[in-house]
Every structure is written in structure tokens, then in C-alpha cells.
């Protein structure tokens, strides 16, 4: 908690007292959602966490300061200012020295949360292995970062635009445990079931907390990934999803979209082709993960 990292007094006090704290990322409102809905979602997430008796710790960089526990004014600034960059772990020291404001990715958020002593983090969907990675080696930095951090991360699986089978293989190789919340169907972000299974399910926040404590007791320093599907009645219609995905991938290939431009292109395609319904699903996914993450933070704090 020393050096260039800024930890909000409320977060610092809660961590020191063993009270529940939940880390939240900033890229969802700096890059993931359109204005002004981005701020509504960010501030609502903090309010949902507080209503459950948990301290929210939204993470980002403000004028180069890596901050765990952004104020509402700082959230508003990051969410409304042009030129805010997107920072993964490798980018944080560069952005810090250049005094840039940045939204933090899953990898950077997780890293900074762990540095501040925050053990639970809720996000929307993880990064993973991209389609065609056998040729491009395109894999999200989220995966190796989480492999070295003893956190609990709640997500709705990985985005369905990724290569889900290869992502699950990489999670196994990297030693990242994956449990499904009340399911063994691995979710695909927009859809409750990606068509791929995982081995273990968990039934409660208490069980998740027990697994995390046992991991820590064994000295295993890797993230426990909790796959939390949104309710089936709130998912994007699977047939529509598959049709849009096929068209999106074809459009990306036809237009020569590749590398880091691929994900925003595909997500924007989804939003346009579903008349904004994919955006609504995105928000529903995030709300569910925030609620579950807060309850896990409470369970961990109660057991300490």
C-alpha cells in the first residue's frame, strides 16, 4: 500500500479491519458502455455494493495515480473525459509516469486490488484466447495475470466472441480453478450456456469463501474464477446470438479487422445488430456479478 498506489481511506480502513470490500473495474464505464449510461451503471454498482454492507473499491488511474477506491467525482471524470486510455498491467507504470488517466482492464484491476489487500473482484466477462490464436498467439493478458494473484473473481465466463474451448484449456494449463455458481454449464457472457461444461459447481457464497480460504492455507497463489451465468430468461436469444456472431466474424474478416481492434469491433457489431439488446444484457450480467461478488466478500469477512 505504499509508493505510487493510492488507496482510499475508506478502503484502507475496511481492509485493515477485515471488513468486506469488493473491487470493481473502470473500463466498463471508460470504454465498455456509451455515455451517459456508463456513469449510471458505475454509480449504481457502487450503490448496490453499499446496500449490502460492503465497501466498493472502483479502480482506475487519475492523472497517473493508480487508485483503489475512486470517488464519485473521479468516476464521473473518467467516464466523461475524452482521451482516457485503457490500461492493462504493463501499461500502468507508463501511464503513471506520463500522468495519464486510464480505465483499468481485468488484469490491471486485479493486480491493483491485490496490492491493496482486496480479495474479491467482480467484472462482466473475462478476456481469453481469441479465435485463430493458433496462428496469431492472441491471448488476453487477463489469464496470466490472474494465474499469479490469490483473488476471487466473479464473471459471466468469457465473451462468446472468443475461442471458449481454448480458453478453458488455457485456464487449466495456468492453474486457474473454475467453479460454476449453481451450474456446471460454462456461461458465454451474452448467453447462459456456452455449450461447454466445467467440472465443479458451488451452491453458495459461503462455499466459495471456504474454497478461497483453503487455497490460501495451501499457499496456492492463483485466482478462483467463479462463473456466474445470468438467468436464462434475461440472456440474448441463443439462436439470434449465434446468427449475429457468424455475421460479425465474417464482417471482421472481410474488413481486415485484427488484433486489439477485434473485440471492440465485434461488440459494436452485436450492439447494432441487436438494436441495443446486447448492451442491456451486458448491464444485467454486470449487476448479477456485482451482487454475487459482494456476498462473497461478506462470507470471506465473516469467516476471518
C-alpha positions in Angstrom: 0.0 0.0 0.0 3.0 2.3 -0.4 4.6 4.0 -3.4 2.6 5.3 -6.3 -0.6 3.3 -5.4 -3.3 5.4 -3.8 -5.8 3.6 -1.6 -8.9 5.4 -0.5 -9.0 5.9 3.3 -12.4 4.0 3.4 -10.9 1.0 1.6 -7.7 1.1 3.6 -9.6 1.1 6.9 -12.0 -1.7 5.8 -9.1 -3.9 4.6 -7.3 -3.3 7.9 -10.4 -4.2 9.9 -11.2 -7.3 7.9 -14.5 -5.8 6.7 -15.9 -6.8 3.3 -14.6 -4.9 0.3 -15.4 -5.5 -3.4 -13.1 -4.4 -6.3 -14.8 -3.0 -9.4 -13.1 -2.3 -12.7 -13.2 1.0 -14.6 -13.0 0.0 -18.3 -16.7 -0.9 -18.2 -17.5 2.8 -17.9 -14.5 4.3 -19.6 -14.6 2.1 -22.7 -17.3 -0.5 -22.5 -20.6 1.4 -22.3 -21.8 4.5 -24.1 -22.4 7.8 -22.4 -24.4 8.7 -20.3 -25.3 5.1 -19.4 -21.8 4.3 -18.4 -21.9 6.6 -15.4 -25.4 5.3 -14.4 -24.1 1.8 -14.4 -20.9 2.6 -12.5 -22.6 4.6 -9.7 -25.4 2.1 -9.5 -22.9 -0.7 -9.0 -21.3 1.2 -6.1 -24.7 1.8 -4.6 -25.7 -1.9 -4.9 -22.5 -2.9 -3.1 -23.0 -0.4 -0.3 -26.6 -1.5 0.2 -25.3 -5.0 1.0 -22.9 -3.6 3.6 -19.8 -3.9 1.5 -17.3 -1.2 0.7 -16.9 -0.7 -3.1 -13.4 -0.2 -4.5 -13.6 1.0 -8.0 -10.1 1.1 -9.5 -8.6 3.3 -12.2 -5.8 5.8 -12.9 -6.5 9.6 -12.3 -3.7 11.8 -13.7 -1.4 8.9 -13.5 -2.3 7.9 -10.0 -3.3 4.2 -9.7 -6.2 4.5 -7.3 -8.1 1.8 -5.4 -11.4 3.4 -4.3 -12.3 6.1 -6.8 -14.5 8.9 -5.5 -17.8 9.6 -7.4 -16.2 12.7 -8.8 -13.3 10.7 -10.1 -15.6 8.1 -11.6 -17.5 10.9 -13.3 -14.3 12.4 -14.6 -13.0 9.1 -16.1 -16.4 8.4 -17.6 -16.9 11.8 -19.3 -13.5 12.9 -20.3 -12.1 12.2 -23.8 -8.6 10.8 -24.1 -8.9 8.4 -21.2 -6.7 5.4 -22.1 -7.2 1.7 -21.4 -4.5 0.2 -19.2 -3.5 -3.4 -18.6 -0.8 -4.3 -16.1 2.1 -3.5 -18.4 0.6 0.0 -19.1 0.1 1.1 -15.5 3.7 2.4 -14.9 3.8 4.1 -18.3 0.5 5.8 -17.7 1.6 6.7 -14.2 4.8 8.5 -15.3 3.0 10.2 -18.2 0.2 11.3 -15.8 -2.5 9.7 -18.0 -6.0 8.9 -16.8 -7.0 5.4 -17.5 -9.6 2.8 -17.2 -8.1 -0.5 -15.9 -8.7 -3.8 -17.5 -9.4 -7.0 -15.6 -5.7 -7.8 -15.4 -4.8 -4.3 -14.1 -7.8 -4.1 -11.8 -7.0 -7.5 -10.3 -3.3 -6.6 -9.8 -4.0 -3.3 -8.1 -6.8 -4.8 -5.9 -4.4 -7.5 -4.7 -1.7 -4.9 -4.0 -4.3 -3.1 -1.8 -5.3 -6.2 0.0 -8.7 -6.5 -1.6 -9.5 -10.2 -2.3 -12.8 -10.2 -4.3 -13.4 -8.6 -7.7 -16.5 -8.5 -9.9 -16.4 -8.0 -13.6 -18.6 -8.7 -16.6 -16.7 -11.1 -18.8 -13.1 -12.2 -18.8 -10.7 -11.9 -21.6 -9.4 -15.1 -23.1 -8.0 -16.9 -26.1 -9.0 -15.3 -29.4 -10.2 -17.2 -32.4 -7.3 -18.0 -34.7 -4.8 -17.8 -31.8 -3.0 -20.9 -33.1 -1.7 -18.5 -35.8 -1.8 -15.2 -34.1 -1.0 -16.1 -30.4 -3.6 -13.6 -29.5 -4.5 -14.2 -25.8 -5.7 -11.7 -23.2 -3.3 -10.6 -20.6 -6.1 -11.3 -18.1 -5.3 -15.0 -17.9 -1.6 -14.9 -16.9 -2.2 -12.0 -14.6 -4.9 -13.9 -12.7 -2.7 -17.0 -12.6 -0.4 -15.2 -10.1 -3.0 -13.4 -7.9 -4.8 -15.1 -5.0 -8.2 -13.5 -5.6 -11.8 -14.5 -6.1 -13.1 -13.1 -9.5 -16.7 -13.3 -10.4 -17.6 -13.1 -14.2 -20.1 -14.5 -16.6 -17.5 -16.6 -18.2 -15.7 -15.2 -21.2 -17.2 -13.2 -24.0 -18.7 -15.6 -26.6 -16.7 -13.8 -29.4 -13.6 -15.7 -28.0 -12.5 -19.2 -28.5 -14.1 -20.7 -25.4 -12.7 -24.3 -25.6 -9.2 -23.0 -26.0 -9.7 -20.5 -23.2 -10.8 -23.3 -20.9 -7.7 -25.3 -21.8 -5.5 -22.3 -21.0 -7.2 -21.8 -17.7 -6.3 -25.4 -16.8 -2.8 -25.0 -18.0 -2.3 -21.9 -16.0 -3.7 -23.5 -12.8 -6.8 -21.3 -12.6 -9.6 -23.1 -10.8 -13.1 -22.5 -12.3 -16.3 -23.2 -10.5 -19.8 -22.5 -11.8 -22.3 -20.8 -9.5 -25.1 -23.4 -9.2 -24.2 -24.8 -12.6 -21.7 -26.9 -14.5 -22.6 -25.1 -17.8 -19.9 -22.6 -18.6 -21.6 -19.3 -19.4 -20.8 -17.3 -22.6 -21.5 -13.8 -21.3 -24.4 -13.0 -23.5 -25.8 -16.5 -23.1 -26.2 -18.6 -20.0 -24.7 -21.7 -21.5 -21.8 -21.5 -24.0 -22.2 -25.2 -24.8 -19.1 -26.2 -22.8 -19.0 -27.8 -19.4 -16.9 -27.3 -16.3 -16.2 -29.8 -13.6 -17.4 -28.2 -10.4 -20.3 -26.2 -9.3 -20.8 -24.3 -6.0 -24.0 -23.6 -4.2 -23.4 -20.5 -2.0 -21.0 -17.6 -1.2 -20.0 -19.5 1.9 -18.8 -22.4 -0.1 -16.8 -20.1 -2.4 -15.3 -18.4 0.6 -14.3 -21.8 2.1 -12.6 -22.8 -1.2 -10.7 -19.5 -1.2 -9.6 -19.9 2.4 -8.4 -23.5 1.8 -6.5 -22.3 -1.3 -4.8 -19.6 0.8 -4.0 -22.1 3.5 -2.3 -24.4 1.0 -0.2 -21.4 -0.3 -1.7 -21.6 -3.8 -1.4 -18.1 -5.3 -3.9 -18.2 -8.2 -7.3 -16.7 -8.7 -10.5 -18.7 -8.1 -12.8 -17.9 -11.0 -16.5 -18.0 -10.3 -18.6 -18.4 -13.5 -21.9 -16.8 -12.8 -24.4 -17.1 -15.6 -27.2 -14.6 -16.0 -30.8 -16.1 -15.7 -31.8 -17.8 -18.9 -34.8 -15.5 -19.3 -32.5 -12.5 -19.4 -30.0 -13.8 -21.9 -29.7 -12.9 -25.5 -31.7 -15.4 -27.5 -29.2 -18.1 -28.3 -30.3 -18.5 -32.0 -30.1 -14.8 -32.5 -26.7 -14.7 -30.7 -25.3 -17.4 -33.0 -26.6 -15.7 -36.1 -25.1 -12.3 -35.2 -21.8 -13.9 -34.2 -21.4 -15.6 -37.5 -22.1 -12.3 -39.4 -19.8 -10.4 -37.0 -16.9 -12.7 -37.6 -17.4 -12.6 -41.4 -17.6 -8.8 -41.3 -14.4 -8.6 -39.3 -12.6 -10.9 -41.7 -13.9 -9.0 -44.8 -12.8 -5.7 -43.3 -9.4 -6.9 -42.2 -10.0 -6.2 -38.6 -7.5 -8.0 -36.3 -5.5 -7.8 -33.1 -6.7 -5.5 -30.3 -9.3 -3.9 -32.7 -11.2 -7.2 -33.0 -13.1 -7.2 -29.7 -14.5 -3.7 -29.8 -15.5 -4.3 -33.5 -17.4 -7.4 -32.6 -19.1 -6.0 -29.6 -20.1 -2.9 -31.5 -21.5 -5.2 -34.3 -23.5 -7.0 -31.7 -25.0 -3.8 -30.3 -26.0 -2.6 -33.7 -27.4 -5.9 -35.0 -29.4 -6.5 -31.8 -30.8 -2.9 -31.6 -29.1 -2.4 -28.3 -30.3 -5.6 -26.6 -26.8 -6.9 -26.2 -26.0 -3.8 -24.2 -28.9 -4.4 -21.9 -27.7 -8.0 -21.4 -24.2 -6.6 -20.7 -25.6 -4.5 -17.9 -27.7 -7.4 -16.5 -24.6 -9.6 -16.4 -22.6 -6.9 -14.5 -25.4 -6.4 -11.9 -25.6 -10.1 -11.2 -21.8 -10.4 -10.8 -21.6 -7.3 -8.6 -24.3 -8.7 -6.3 -22.7 -12.1 -6.0 -19.2 -10.6 -5.5 -20.5 -8.5 -2.6 -22.0 -11.6 -1.0 -18.7 -13.5 -1.4 -16.8 -10.6 0.2 -19.2 -10.7 3.2 -18.7 -14.5 3.5 -15.0 -14.1 3.5 -15.1 -11.3 6.1 -17.4 -13.3 8.3 -15.1 -16.3 8.3 -11.9 -14.3 9.1 
